[in-house]
Amino acid sequence: MTRVLVSGATGKLGAPICAAISAADDLVLAGRVARSLKGDGGFATLYVAIAATEADVVVDVTAPDAGLPHTLATIAAGLPMVLGTTGM
């Protein structure tokens, strides 16, 4: 099972991505990241989520200003990343 951490989990792309991961037989939703999820079963920042989960991969579908710092944080953690940020 591949454990996937989704950043931008409540957005137009993030919500259906989380649903698809949850429905897949070979994937596990390791965590959802969005500012609105703090204290609501998710993580407010990717940095906290990376430290708190045992994710195998990060999917980032956030805003362009978050794309670069999220990419750098993911690389620093040694995780592969799927970057689906518009405008990068």
N, C-alpha and C positions, 0 to 999 in steps of 0.2 A: 504494500500500500504506500502510495506517495502522499506525503503530508504537504498540503498547499496552504500558504498564508496569503490572503488577498487584501491588498491595500487599496482603498477606495471602494470598500465592500458595500456601501449603501448607494452608490451612484448608478447611472444608467447602464454601464457595463458591469460594474462590480456585483450588483445584486443578482443578475442572471448567471454570472460566472459562479458565484457562491452556490446558487441553486443547482447548477449543473455538476459542480464538484460533489455536493451532497448526494446527488442522485447516482453518481458514477460508482461502479463496483470496485474500481481499482484506485480510487482517490479518497482522501480524508481531508476535510476542511480543518486545518490546524488552528486557524484563527482568522478573525475578520478585523480589519483596521479601518477606522473612520473616526474623525473627531467626535461625532455624535454618539459613538458607541461606548465612550468612557463610562464604566460602571454599568453597562447594559449588555454584558456577555461578550464584549469585544475589547479592543484596544484603541486608545486615542492616538497613539503614535506607532509607527513602524519599528522604531528603535526598541520600545518596550516589548512589542510583540515578538520580535526576533529573539530577544533575551528570554522571554517567558515560554516560548513554544519550541518544539523540536521539529520545525518545518524542514522539508527537503527542498522546497522551491518557493519563491515569492512571485506573485503576480501583482503588478502595480498598474492600476488604471486610475491614477489620480491626476491632479492638475499639473501643467507644465512646470511650474515653479518647484514642485516637489520631486519631479522626475530625477534630476541629477543628485540631490542629496539622498534620495531613496536608493538609487543605483549604487552610490558610494557606500552606503551602510550595508547593503546586501553583499557587495563584493567583500567588504571588510569582515563580514560574518562567514564568508566562504560558501555562500549559497548561490545557486543559479537563479536567474531572474527572467521573467517574461515581462517586458516593458510595453504596455499598451497605452501609454500616455499620449494623448493627442497634442500636436504642436511641438513635439521634440525635434 
